[in-house]
Amino acid sequence: MYCALNVAVVLGSNTLRTQLWPRVRDNLERALEDAYFLCELAGEACVQESMVILNGAGLDFQQVRIPRP
């Protein structure tokens, strides 16, 4: 509960929107580009494993509940 409250405070601040989120988004985009490149080299098994991970992450994000102010 304590952690969730701290996260809620951080999420409500401008720091997330103006500084943290762009950095996280850029890191995510680079990681996806790297994974794509590695899958091209490694083949079908890498593609299948990546799809399982990404599909799982997609399902997790569908469950995210945005707190309303």
Buried (B, 14 or more C-beta within 10 A) or exposed (E): EEEEEEEEEEEEEEEBEEEBEEEEEEEEEEEEEEBEEEBEEEEEEBBEEBEEEEEEEEEEEEEEEEEEE
